């Protein structure tokens, strides 16, 4: 699983959210994506987190090749106030991947 921290320029937040919602829709439709949550920090304007859970490393690679991701990446790159950062995590609980996917 991964957490992506994103800082968006104040004037670009509405456009960023619109583009990111499209990316979210495409991402959750991918078979290897178990979670793809987009969170906005209420205490820090322009601060967002993407919380992503994948079945395996191949699903991460497939996500980065998906047309909706490429489109999103191109669309939002100029909206960033700072380079986005990414951290990887290992699940402690739940450990059964079937319990991640909802819907």
Gaussian input, Z-matrix of N, CA and C with variables (Angstrom, degrees):
# hf/3-21g

backbone

0 1
 N
 C     1     B1
 C     2     B2     1     A1
 N     3     B3     2     A2     1     D1
 C     4     B4     3     A3     2     D2
 C     5     B5     4     A4     3     D3
 N     6     B6     5     A5     4     D4
 C     7     B7     6     A6     5     D5
 C     8     B8     7     A7     6     D6
 N     9     B9     8     A8     7     D7
 C    10    B10     9     A9     8     D8
 C    11    B11    10    A10     9     D9
 N    12    B12    11    A11    10    D10
 C    13    B13    12    A12    11    D11
 C    14    B14    13    A13    12    D12
 N    15    B15    14    A14    13    D13
 C    16    B16    15    A15    14    D14
 C    17    B17    16    A16    15    D15
 N    18    B18    17    A17    16    D16
 C    19    B19    18    A18    17    D17
 C    20    B20    19    A19    18    D18
 N    21    B21    20    A20    19    D19
 C    22    B22    21    A21    20    D20
 C    23    B23    22    A22    21    D21
 N    24    B24    23    A23    22    D22
 C    25    B25    24    A24    23    D23
 C    26    B26    25    A25    24    D24
 N    27    B27    26    A26    25    D25
 C    28    B28    27    A27    26    D26
 C    29    B29    28    A28    27    D27
 N    30    B30    29    A29    28    D28
 C    31    B31    30    A30    29    D29
 C    32    B32    31    A31    30    D30
 N    33    B33    32    A32    31    D31
 C    34    B34    33    A33    32    D32
 C    35    B35    34    A34    33    D33
 N    36    B36    35    A35    34    D34
 C    37    B37    36    A36    35    D35
 C    38    B38    37    A37    36    D36
 N    39    B39    38    A38    37    D37
 C    40    B40    39    A39    38    D38
 C    41    B41    40    A40    39    D39
 N    42    B42    41    A41    40    D40
 C    43    B43    42    A42    41    D41
 C    44    B44    43    A43    42    D42
 N    45    B45    44    A44    43    D43
 C    46    B46    45    A45    44    D44
 C    47    B47    46    A46    45    D45
 N    48    B48    47    A47    46    D46
 C    49    B49    48    A48    47    D47
 C    50    B50    49    A49    48    D48
 N    51    B51    50    A50    49    D49
 C    52    B52    51    A51    50    D50
 C    53    B53    52    A52    51    D51
 N    54    B54    53    A53    52    D52
 C    55    B55    54    A54    53    D53
 C    56    B56    55    A55    54    D54
 N    57    B57    56    A56    55    D55
 C    58    B58    57    A57    56    D56
 C    59    B59    58    A58    57    D57
 N    60    B60    59    A59    58    D58
 C    61    B61    60    A60    59    D59
 C    62    B62    61    A61    60    D60
 N    63    B63    62    A62    61    D61
 C    64    B64    63    A63    62    D62
 C    65    B65    64    A64    63    D63
 N    66    B66    65    A65    64    D64
 C    67    B67    66    A66    65    D65
 C    68    B68    67    A67    66    D66
 N    69    B69    68    A68    67    D67
 C    70    B70    69    A69    68    D68
 C    71    B71    70    A70    69    D69
 N    72    B72    71    A71    70    D70
 C    73    B73    72    A72    71    D71
 C    74    B74    73    A73    72    D72
 N    75    B75    74    A74    73    D73
 C    76    B76    75    A75    74    D74
 C    77    B77    76    A76    75    D75
 N    78    B78    77    A77    76    D76
 C    79    B79    78    A78    77    D77
 C    80    B80    79    A79    78    D78
 N    81    B81    80    A80    79    D79
 C    82    B82    81    A81    80    D80
 C    83    B83    82    A82    81    D81
 N    84    B84    83    A83    82    D82
 C    85    B85    84    A84    83    D83
 C    86    B86    85    A85    84    D84
 N    87    B87    86    A86    85    D85
 C    88    B88    87    A87    86    D86
 C    89    B89    88    A88    87    D87
 N    90    B90    89    A89    88    D88
 C    91    B91    90    A90    89    D89
 C    92    B92    91    A91    90    D90
 N    93    B93    92    A92    91    D91
 C    94    B94    93    A93    92    D92
 C    95    B95    94    A94    93    D93
 N    96    B96    95    A95    94    D94
 C    97    B97    96    A96    95    D95
 C    98    B98    97    A97    96    D96
 N    99    B99    98    A98    97    D97
 C   100   B100    99    A99    98    D98
 C   101   B101   100   A100    99    D99
 N   102   B102   101   A101   100   D100
 C   103   B103   102   A102   101   D101
 C   104   B104   103   A103   102   D102
 N   105   B105   104   A104   103   D103
 C   106   B106   105   A105   104   D104
 C   107   B107   106   A106   105   D105
 N   108   B108   107   A107   106   D106
 C   109   B109   108   A108   107   D107
 C   110   B110   109   A109   108   D108
 N   111   B111   110   A110   109   D109
 C   112   B112   111   A111   110   D110
 C   113   B113   112   A112   111   D111
 N   114   B114   113   A113   112   D112
 C   115   B115   114   A114   113   D113
 C   116   B116   115   A115   114   D114
 N   117   B117   116   A116   115   D115
 C   118   B118   117   A117   116   D116
 C   119   B119   118   A118   117   D117
 N   120   B120   119   A119   118   D118
 C   121   B121   120   A120   119   D119
 C   122   B122   121   A121   120   D120
 N   123   B123   122   A122   121   D121
 C   124   B124   123   A123   122   D122
 C   125   B125   124   A124   123   D123
 N   126   B126   125   A125   124   D124
 C   127   B127   126   A126   125   D125
 C   128   B128   127   A127   126   D126
 N   129   B129   128   A128   127   D127
 C   130   B130   129   A129   128   D128
 C   131   B131   130   A130   129   D129
 N   132   B132   131   A131   130   D130
 C   133   B133   132   A132   131   D131
 C   134   B134   133   A133   132   D132
 N   135   B135   134   A134   133   D133
 C   136   B136   135   A135   134   D134
 C   137   B137   136   A136   135   D135
 N   138   B138   137   A137   136   D136
 C   139   B139   138   A138   137   D137
 C   140   B140   139   A139   138   D138
 N   141   B141   140   A140   139   D139
 C   142   B142   141   A141   140   D140
 C   143   B143   142   A142   141   D141
 N   144   B144   143   A143   142   D142
 C   145   B145   144   A144   143   D143
 C   146   B146   145   A145   144   D144
 N   147   B147   146   A146   145   D145
 C   148   B148   147   A147   146   D146
 C   149   B149   148   A148   147   D147
 N   150   B150   149   A149   148   D148
 C   151   B151   150   A150   149   D149
 C   152   B152   151   A151   150   D150
 N   153   B153   152   A152   151   D151
 C   154   B154   153   A153   152   D152
 C   155   B155   154   A154   153   D153
 N   156   B156   155   A155   154   D154
 C   157   B157   156   A156   155   D155
 C   158   B158   157   A157   156   D156
 N   159   B159   158   A158   157   D157
 C   160   B160   159   A159   158   D158
 C   161   B161   160   A160   159   D159
 N   162   B162   161   A161   160   D160
 C   163   B163   162   A162   161   D161
 C   164   B164   163   A163   162   D162
 N   165   B165   164   A164   163   D163
 C   166   B166   165   A165   164   D164
 C   167   B167   166   A166   165   D165
 N   168   B168   167   A167   166   D166
 C   169   B169   168   A168   167   D167
 C   170   B170   169   A169   168   D168
 N   171   B171   170   A170   169   D169
 C   172   B172   171   A171   170   D170
 C   173   B173   172   A172   171   D171
 N   174   B174   173   A173   172   D172
 C   175   B175   174   A174   173   D173
 C   176   B176   175   A175   174   D174
 N   177   B177   176   A176   175   D175
 C   178   B178   177   A177   176   D176
 C   179   B179   178   A178   177   D177
 N   180   B180   179   A179   178   D178
 C   181   B181   180   A180   179   D179
 C   182   B182   181   A181   180   D180
 N   183   B183   182   A182   181   D181
 C   184   B184   183   A183   182   D182
 C   185   B185   184   A184   183   D183
 N   186   B186   185   A185   184   D184
 C   187   B187   186   A186   185   D185
 C   188   B188   187   A187   186   D186
 N   189   B189   188   A188   187   D187
 C   190   B190   189   A189   188   D188
 C   191   B191   190   A190   189   D189
 N   192   B192   191   A191   190   D190
 C   193   B193   192   A192   191   D191
 C   194   B194   193   A193   192   D192
 N   195   B195   194   A194   193   D193
 C   196   B196   195   A195   194   D194
 C   197   B197   196   A196   195   D195
 N   198   B198   197   A197   196   D196
 C   199   B199   198   A198   197   D197
 C   200   B200   199   A199   198   D198
 N   201   B201   200   A200   199   D199
 C   202   B202   201   A201   200   D200
 C   203   B203   202   A202   201   D201
 N   204   B204   203   A203   202   D202
 C   205   B205   204   A204   203   D203
 C   206   B206   205   A205   204   D204
 N   207   B207   206   A206   205   D205
 C   208   B208   207   A207   206   D206
 C   209   B209   208   A208   207   D207
 N   210   B210   209   A209   208   D208
 C   211   B211   210   A210   209   D209
 C   212   B212   211   A211   210   D210
 N   213   B213   212   A212   211   D211
 C   214   B214   213   A213   212   D212
 C   215   B215   214   A214   213   D213
 N   216   B216   215   A215   214   D214
 C   217   B217   216   A216   215   D215
 C   218   B218   217   A217   216   D216
 N   219   B219   218   A218   217   D217
 C   220   B220   219   A219   218   D218
 C   221   B221   220   A220   219   D219
 N   222   B222   221   A221   220   D220
 C   223   B223   222   A222   221   D221
 C   224   B224   223   A223   222   D222
 N   225   B225   224   A224   223   D223
 C   226   B226   225   A225   224   D224
 C   227   B227   226   A226   225   D225
 N   228   B228   227   A227   226   D226
 C   229   B229   228   A228   227   D227
 C   230   B230   229   A229   228   D228
 N   231   B231   230   A230   229   D229
 C   232   B232   231   A231   230   D230
 C   233   B233   232   A232   231   D231
 N   234   B234   233   A233   232   D232
 C   235   B235   234   A234   233   D233
 C   236   B236   235   A235   234   D234
 N   237   B237   236   A236   235   D235
 C   238   B238   237   A237   236   D236
 C   239   B239   238   A238   237   D237
 N   240   B240   239   A239   238   D238
 C   241   B241   240   A240   239   D239
 C   242   B242   241   A241   240   D240
 N   243   B243   242   A242   241   D241
 C   244   B244   243   A243   242   D242
 C   245   B245   244   A244   243   D243
 N   246   B246   245   A245   244   D244
 C   247   B247   246   A246   245   D245
 C   248   B248   247   A247   246   D246
 N   249   B249   248   A248   247   D247
 C   250   B250   249   A249   248   D248
 C   251   B251   250   A250   249   D249
 N   252   B252   251   A251   250   D250
 C   253   B253   252   A252   251   D251
 C   254   B254   253   A253   252   D252
 N   255   B255   254   A254   253   D253
 C   256   B256   255   A255   254   D254
 C   257   B257   256   A256   255   D255
 N   258   B258   257   A257   256   D256
 C   259   B259   258   A258   257   D257
 C   260   B260   259   A259   258   D258
 N   261   B261   260   A260   259   D259
 C   262   B262   261   A261   260   D260
 C   263   B263   262   A262   261   D261
 N   264   B264   263   A263   262   D262
 C   265   B265   264   A264   263   D263
 C   266   B266   265   A265   264   D264
 N   267   B267   266   A266   265   D265
 C   268   B268   267   A267   266   D266
 C   269   B269   268   A268   267   D267
 N   270   B270   269   A269   268   D268
 C   271   B271   270   A270   269   D269
 C   272   B272   271   A271   270   D270
 N   273   B273   272   A272   271   D271
 C   274   B274   273   A273   272   D272
 C   275   B275   274   A274   273   D273
 N   276   B276   275   A275   274   D274
 C   277   B277   276   A276   275   D275
 C   278   B278   277   A277   276   D276
 N   279   B279   278   A278   277   D277
 C   280   B280   279   A279   278   D278
 C   281   B281   280   A280   279   D279
 N   282   B282   281   A281   280   D280
 C   283   B283   282   A282   281   D281
 C   284   B284   283   A283   282   D282
 N   285   B285   284   A284   283   D283
 C   286   B286   285   A285   284   D284
 C   287   B287   286   A286   285   D285
 N   288   B288   287   A287   286   D286
 C   289   B289   288   A288   287   D287
 C   290   B290   289   A289   288   D288
 N   291   B291   290   A290   289   D289
 C   292   B292   291   A291   290   D290
 C   293   B293   292   A292   291   D291
 N   294   B294   293   A293   292   D292
 C   295   B295   294   A294   293   D293
 C   296   B296   295   A295   294   D294
 N   297   B297   296   A296   295   D295
 C   298   B298   297   A297   296   D296
 C   299   B299   298   A298   297   D297
 N   300   B300   299   A299   298   D298
 C   301   B301   300   A300   299   D299
 C   302   B302   301   A301   300   D300
 N   303   B303   302   A302   301   D301
 C   304   B304   303   A303   302   D302
 C   305   B305   304   A304   303   D303
 N   306   B306   305   A305   304   D304
 C   307   B307   306   A306   305   D305
 C   308   B308   307   A307   306   D306

   B1=1.4416
   B2=1.5115
   B3=1.3131
   B4=1.4544
   B5=1.5205
   B6=1.3248
   B7=1.4521
   B8=1.5212
   B9=1.3186
   B10=1.4529
   B11=1.5223
   B12=1.3243
   B13=1.4630
   B14=1.5233
   B15=1.3357
   B16=1.4615
   B17=1.5250
   B18=1.3077
   B19=1.4609
   B20=1.5306
   B21=1.3207
   B22=1.4639
   B23=1.5259
   B24=1.3125
   B25=1.4593
   B26=1.5292
   B27=1.3333
   B28=1.4735
   B29=1.5233
   B30=1.3030
   B31=1.4694
   B32=1.5264
   B33=1.3241
   B34=1.4612
   B35=1.5236
   B36=1.3247
   B37=1.4656
   B38=1.5307
   B39=1.3098
   B40=1.4776
   B41=1.5294
   B42=1.3217
   B43=1.4746
   B44=1.5311
   B45=1.3447
   B46=1.4603
   B47=1.5283
   B48=1.3099
   B49=1.4656
   B50=1.5213
   B51=1.3200
   B52=1.4655
   B53=1.5329
   B54=1.3098
   B55=1.4709
   B56=1.5242
   B57=1.3092
   B58=1.4579
   B59=1.5289
   B60=1.3125
   B61=1.4717
   B62=1.5244
   B63=1.3372
   B64=1.4677
   B65=1.5285
   B66=1.3289
   B67=1.4599
   B68=1.5344
   B69=1.3092
   B70=1.4708
   B71=1.5273
   B72=1.3232
   B73=1.4705
   B74=1.5250
   B75=1.3254
   B76=1.4568
   B77=1.5148
   B78=1.3130
   B79=1.4601
   B80=1.5236
   B81=1.3240
   B82=1.4697
   B83=1.5288
   B84=1.3279
   B85=1.4618
   B86=1.5300
   B87=1.3204
   B88=1.4627
   B89=1.5305
   B90=1.3355
   B91=1.4709
   B92=1.5276
   B93=1.3167
   B94=1.4539
   B95=1.5121
   B96=1.3320
   B97=1.4696
   B98=1.5198
   B99=1.3361
   B100=1.4659
   B101=1.5234
   B102=1.3317
   B103=1.4773
   B104=1.5162
   B105=1.3143
   B106=1.4613
   B107=1.5233
   B108=1.3133
   B109=1.4612
   B110=1.5242
   B111=1.3143
   B112=1.4633
   B113=1.5225
   B114=1.3308
   B115=1.4586
   B116=1.5217
   B117=1.3390
   B118=1.4611
   B119=1.5186
   B120=1.3317
   B121=1.4610
   B122=1.5247
   B123=1.3238
   B124=1.4638
   B125=1.5264
   B126=1.3299
   B127=1.4640
   B128=1.5263
   B129=1.3326
   B130=1.4674
   B131=1.5259
   B132=1.3073
   B133=1.4690
   B134=1.5255
   B135=1.3183
   B136=1.4582
   B137=1.5093
   B138=1.3235
   B139=1.4578
   B140=1.5336
   B141=1.3310
   B142=1.4647
   B143=1.5229
   B144=1.3201
   B145=1.4557
   B146=1.5193
   B147=1.3186
   B148=1.4591
   B149=1.5206
   B150=1.3190
   B151=1.4552
   B152=1.5233
   B153=1.3275
   B154=1.4589
   B155=1.5274
   B156=1.3248
   B157=1.4638
   B158=1.5243
   B159=1.3182
   B160=1.4636
   B161=1.5194
   B162=1.3307
   B163=1.4686
   B164=1.5208
   B165=1.3372
   B166=1.4688
   B167=1.5328
   B168=1.3292
   B169=1.4648
   B170=1.5227
   B171=1.3198
   B172=1.4620
   B173=1.5274
   B174=1.3211
   B175=1.4704
   B176=1.5266
   B177=1.3335
   B178=1.4694
   B179=1.5192
   B180=1.3248
   B181=1.4696
   B182=1.5209
   B183=1.3222
   B184=1.4706
   B185=1.5205
   B186=1.3283
   B187=1.4618
   B188=1.5215
   B189=1.3133
   B190=1.4644
   B191=1.5237
   B192=1.3308
   B193=1.4616
   B194=1.5279
   B195=1.3221
   B196=1.4723
   B197=1.5294
   B198=1.3171
   B199=1.4664
   B200=1.5240
   B201=1.3246
   B202=1.4730
   B203=1.5219
   B204=1.3480
   B205=1.4600
   B206=1.5330
   B207=1.3115
   B208=1.4716
   B209=1.5202
   B210=1.3291
   B211=1.4602
   B212=1.5208
   B213=1.3474
   B214=1.4577
   B215=1.5221
   B216=1.3220
   B217=1.4526
   B218=1.5350
   B219=1.3133
   B220=1.4703
   B221=1.5242
   B222=1.3276
   B223=1.4706
   B224=1.5224
   B225=1.3275
   B226=1.4630
   B227=1.5226
   B228=1.3066
   B229=1.4705
   B230=1.5247
   B231=1.3128
   B232=1.4605
   B233=1.5207
   B234=1.3137
   B235=1.4727
   B236=1.5239
   B237=1.3127
   B238=1.4518
   B239=1.5326
   B240=1.3346
   B241=1.4602
   B242=1.5286
   B243=1.3379
   B244=1.4689
   B245=1.5259
   B246=1.3270
   B247=1.4674
   B248=1.5294
   B249=1.3235
   B250=1.4595
   B251=1.5247
   B252=1.3074
   B253=1.4626
   B254=1.5176
   B255=1.3157
   B256=1.4571
   B257=1.5219
   B258=1.3395
   B259=1.4663
   B260=1.5164
   B261=1.3196
   B262=1.4633
   B263=1.5224
   B264=1.3219
   B265=1.4549
   B266=1.5157
   B267=1.3218
   B268=1.4538
   B269=1.5214
   B270=1.3020
   B271=1.4626
   B272=1.5189
   B273=1.3107
   B274=1.4566
   B275=1.5333
   B276=1.3306
   B277=1.4604
   B278=1.5267
   B279=1.2913
   B280=1.4597
   B281=1.5289
   B282=1.3069
   B283=1.4604
   B284=1.5258
   B285=1.3112
   B286=1.4635
   B287=1.5232
   B288=1.3464
   B289=1.4758
   B290=1.5253
   B291=1.3266
   B292=1.4669
   B293=1.5302
   B294=1.3150
   B295=1.4634
   B296=1.5321
   B297=1.3324
   B298=1.4717
   B299=1.5141
   B300=1.3179
   B301=1.4621
   B302=1.5153
   B303=1.3098
   B304=1.4717
   B305=1.5259
   B306=1.3000
   B307=1.4476
   B308=1.4329
   A1=107.94
   A2=114.91
   A3=120.80
   A4=109.96
   A5=114.97
   A6=121.99
   A7=106.71
   A8=115.86
   A9=122.61
   A10=107.31
   A11=116.79
   A12=122.09
   A13=108.74
   A14=115.76
   A15=121.46
   A16=109.60
   A17=115.60
   A18=122.86
   A19=107.34
   A20=116.20
   A21=122.19
   A22=109.73
   A23=115.66
   A24=120.48
   A25=108.76
   A26=118.11
   A27=121.02
   A28=114.15
   A29=116.97
   A30=119.64
   A31=113.05
   A32=117.81
   A33=120.87
   A34=113.52
   A35=118.61
   A36=119.17
   A37=113.15
   A38=118.52
   A39=120.03
   A40=110.49
   A41=117.26
   A42=120.34
   A43=110.68
   A44=116.54
   A45=120.20
   A46=110.30
   A47=116.87
   A48=119.90
   A49=111.56
   A50=117.58
   A51=120.29
   A52=110.78
   A53=117.22
   A54=121.26
   A55=111.13
   A56=116.64
   A57=120.73
   A58=111.16
   A59=117.49
   A60=119.90
   A61=110.52
   A62=117.61
   A63=120.75
   A64=110.54
   A65=116.23
   A66=120.54
   A67=110.45
   A68=116.32
   A69=120.78
   A70=110.62
   A71=116.51
   A72=120.70
   A73=110.95
   A74=116.97
   A75=120.24
   A76=112.58
   A77=116.04
   A78=120.46
   A79=112.39
   A80=117.96
   A81=119.45
   A82=112.02
   A83=117.26
   A84=120.65
   A85=112.19
   A86=117.84
   A87=121.14
   A88=109.32
   A89=117.66
   A90=119.32
   A91=114.29
   A92=119.04
   A93=121.48
   A94=115.30
   A95=116.59
   A96=120.69
   A97=108.47
   A98=115.90
   A99=120.72
   A100=111.71
   A101=117.84
   A102=123.61
   A103=107.48
   A104=115.77
   A105=121.15
   A106=106.28
   A107=115.08
   A108=121.20
   A109=109.35
   A110=115.16
   A111=122.45
   A112=107.04
   A113=116.46
   A114=121.83
   A115=109.87
   A116=115.14
   A117=121.50
   A118=108.04
   A119=115.47
   A120=121.44
   A121=109.00
   A122=117.35
   A123=121.84
   A124=112.77
   A125=116.77
   A126=119.49
   A127=113.65
   A128=117.45
   A129=120.63
   A130=109.54
   A131=116.57
   A132=121.31
   A133=110.85
   A134=115.53
   A135=121.22
   A136=114.92
   A137=117.47
   A138=121.27
   A139=110.01
   A140=115.81
   A141=122.34
   A142=109.56
   A143=115.05
   A144=122.63
   A145=107.77
   A146=115.68
   A147=121.44
   A148=106.40
   A149=116.84
   A150=122.76
   A151=106.36
   A152=115.63
   A153=121.10
   A154=110.43
   A155=116.43
   A156=121.69
   A157=107.39
   A158=115.32
   A159=122.47
   A160=110.24
   A161=116.38
   A162=120.36
   A163=111.32
   A164=116.46
   A165=120.41
   A166=108.90
   A167=115.38
   A168=120.43
   A169=112.57
   A170=117.06
   A171=120.58
   A172=110.61
   A173=116.71
   A174=120.57
   A175=110.81
   A176=117.10
   A177=120.63
   A178=109.31
   A179=116.33
   A180=120.77
   A181=111.14
   A182=117.07
   A183=120.37
   A184=110.83
   A185=117.34
   A186=120.95
   A187=110.69
   A188=116.92
   A189=120.51
   A190=112.83
   A191=116.90
   A192=121.79
   A193=112.81
   A194=116.64
   A195=120.79
   A196=110.82
   A197=115.87
   A198=121.23
   A199=111.83
   A200=117.47
   A201=119.46
   A202=111.23
   A203=117.90
   A204=120.38
   A205=110.67
   A206=116.73
   A207=120.69
   A208=110.16
   A209=116.75
   A210=120.97
   A211=110.48
   A212=116.53
   A213=121.31
   A214=110.77
   A215=116.89
   A216=121.65
   A217=110.77
   A218=116.97
   A219=121.18
   A220=110.88
   A221=116.59
   A222=120.75
   A223=112.49
   A224=118.57
   A225=120.23
   A226=114.36
   A227=118.53
   A228=119.73
   A229=112.50
   A230=118.02
   A231=121.10
   A232=113.77
   A233=116.96
   A234=121.33
   A235=112.94
   A236=116.68
   A237=120.86
   A238=111.44
   A239=115.91
   A240=121.10
   A241=110.55
   A242=116.25
   A243=123.13
   A244=106.77
   A245=117.45
   A246=118.58
   A247=110.72
   A248=116.85
   A249=119.10
   A250=109.25
   A251=114.96
   A252=120.66
   A253=109.16
   A254=115.89
   A255=121.95
   A256=109.26
   A257=114.61
   A258=121.21
   A259=108.34
   A260=116.16
   A261=121.45
   A262=109.64
   A263=115.58
   A264=122.35
   A265=109.97
   A266=115.25
   A267=122.62
   A268=107.65
   A269=116.55
   A270=120.64
   A271=111.31
   A272=115.62
   A273=122.62
   A274=108.40
   A275=115.50
   A276=121.58
   A277=107.39
   A278=120.42
   A279=126.66
   A280=110.47
   A281=115.87
   A282=120.21
   A283=112.37
   A284=117.95
   A285=121.90
   A286=109.11
   A287=118.07
   A288=120.23
   A289=114.93
   A290=117.52
   A291=118.60
   A292=112.29
   A293=116.87
   A294=118.89
   A295=112.18
   A296=118.50
   A297=121.68
   A298=111.87
   A299=117.36
   A300=120.89
   A301=110.05
   A302=115.75
   A303=120.89
   A304=108.06
   A305=116.04
   A306=119.72
   A307=111.69
   D1=155.44
   D2=-174.87
   D3=-135.97
   D4=147.94
   D5=171.22
   D6=-121.59
   D7=123.35
   D8=179.98
   D9=-109.25
   D10=120.93
   D11=176.85
   D12=-96.86
   D13=129.87
   D14=-175.63
   D15=-131.16
   D16=133.30
   D17=174.03
   D18=-112.97
   D19=121.65
   D20=-175.85
   D21=-109.62
   D22=141.48
   D23=175.99
   D24=-59.12
   D25=139.39
   D26=-176.25
   D27=-53.75
   D28=-39.23
   D29=-177.54
   D30=-75.94
   D31=-6.00
   D32=-175.52
   D33=-111.02
   D34=4.11
   D35=-172.82
   D36=-63.29
   D37=-40.82
   D38=-179.54
   D39=-64.38
   D40=-44.23
   D41=178.47
   D42=-66.39
   D43=-40.37
   D44=178.15
   D45=-59.81
   D46=-47.03
   D47=-179.39
   D48=-62.27
   D49=-40.80
   D50=179.07
   D51=-62.93
   D52=-46.36
   D53=179.04
   D54=-65.29
   D55=-38.88
   D56=-176.99
   D57=-71.59
   D58=-32.69
   D59=175.14
   D60=-64.03
   D61=-38.56
   D62=176.13
   D63=-64.07
   D64=-42.71
   D65=178.34
   D66=-63.81
   D67=-40.65
   D68=177.45
   D69=-58.25
   D70=-47.85
   D71=-178.59
   D72=-58.62
   D73=-45.12
   D74=177.61
   D75=-66.57
   D76=-38.81
   D77=-176.75
   D78=-66.29
   D79=-45.54
   D80=-178.13
   D81=-68.96
   D82=-15.64
   D83=176.35
   D84=-82.51
   D85=-14.13
   D86=178.56
   D87=-70.01
   D88=135.96
   D89=-177.31
   D90=-62.95
   D91=-28.93
   D92=-177.20
   D93=-90.80
   D94=-0.24
   D95=179.69
   D96=-94.17
   D97=119.99
   D98=-179.36
   D99=-94.53
   D100=-33.55
   D101=175.77
   D102=-145.59
   D103=144.21
   D104=172.84
   D105=-151.34
   D106=87.17
   D107=-175.57
   D108=-102.91
   D109=140.12
   D110=177.28
   D111=-113.65
   D112=121.34
   D113=-175.25
   D114=-122.85
   D115=141.75
   D116=176.85
   D117=-114.09
   D118=131.60
   D119=179.72
   D120=-78.19
   D121=115.50
   D122=-179.37
   D123=-68.35
   D124=-19.93
   D125=-176.00
   D126=-97.98
   D127=-4.28
   D128=-177.68
   D129=-141.04
   D130=103.65
   D131=-178.10
   D132=-55.39
   D133=133.45
   D134=177.23
   D135=79.89
   D136=6.79
   D137=-178.73
   D138=-101.25
   D139=124.07
   D140=-177.39
   D141=-130.62
   D142=155.85
   D143=174.58
   D144=-131.24
   D145=134.15
   D146=168.71
   D147=-103.93
   D148=126.14
   D149=178.86
   D150=-111.01
   D151=111.83
   D152=-171.38
   D153=-121.62
   D154=132.56
   D155=175.82
   D156=-127.23
   D157=126.67
   D158=-177.70
   D159=-119.06
   D160=155.61
   D161=178.12
   D162=-65.16
   D163=-36.59
   D164=-176.01
   D165=-166.45
   D166=179.59
   D167=-179.43
   D168=-64.42
   D169=-30.81
   D170=178.28
   D171=-65.16
   D172=-35.89
   D173=178.23
   D174=-67.96
   D175=-35.53
   D176=175.57
   D177=-62.75
   D178=-47.45
   D179=-179.92
   D180=-62.16
   D181=-41.93
   D182=178.70
   D183=-63.70
   D184=-39.33
   D185=178.23
   D186=-59.68
   D187=-43.28
   D188=-177.57
   D189=-70.84
   D190=-13.95
   D191=176.40
   D192=-97.87
   D193=-9.11
   D194=-176.30
   D195=-67.40
   D196=143.59
   D197=-178.18
   D198=-59.26
   D199=-39.89
   D200=-178.39
   D201=-66.60
   D202=-34.22
   D203=177.12
   D204=-68.91
   D205=-45.66
   D206=179.34
   D207=-59.47
   D208=-43.84
   D209=178.44
   D210=-61.03
   D211=-47.21
   D212=179.72
   D213=-60.17
   D214=-48.61
   D215=-178.06
   D216=-57.76
   D217=-45.13
   D218=178.26
   D219=-64.76
   D220=-41.99
   D221=-175.51
   D222=-68.81
   D223=-37.47
   D224=-172.95
   D225=-97.75
   D226=-7.82
   D227=-174.59
   D228=-57.66
   D229=-37.19
   D230=178.85
   D231=-79.48
   D232=-6.77
   D233=-179.41
   D234=-90.58
   D235=-9.17
   D236=-174.86
   D237=-75.39
   D238=133.99
   D239=174.99
   D240=-84.07
   D241=-19.02
   D242=178.52
   D243=-156.19
   D244=158.34
   D245=176.39
   D246=-58.81
   D247=138.96
   D248=178.62
   D249=-73.53
   D250=152.33
   D251=179.31
   D252=-118.74
   D253=154.39
   D254=-176.76
   D255=-134.14
   D256=137.88
   D257=175.06
   D258=-128.24
   D259=141.28
   D260=177.98
   D261=-105.40
   D262=145.14
   D263=-177.96
   D264=-133.71
   D265=159.27
   D266=172.47
   D267=-112.93
   D268=133.93
   D269=-178.93
   D270=-70.92
   D271=135.21
   D272=171.94
   D273=-97.21
   D274=-42.27
   D275=175.67
   D276=-156.23
   D277=135.30
   D278=-2.20
   D279=-78.54
   D280=151.91
   D281=179.81
   D282=-98.84
   D283=-19.74
   D284=178.61
   D285=-82.38
   D286=113.16
   D287=-178.38
   D288=-55.77
   D289=-26.82
   D290=-179.00
   D291=-67.21
   D292=-19.45
   D293=-179.84
   D294=-83.86
   D295=-7.58
   D296=178.90
   D297=-81.39
   D298=-45.71
   D299=-173.29
   D300=-72.42
   D301=126.59
   D302=178.82
   D303=-120.94
   D304=150.36
   D305=174.86
   D306=111.77

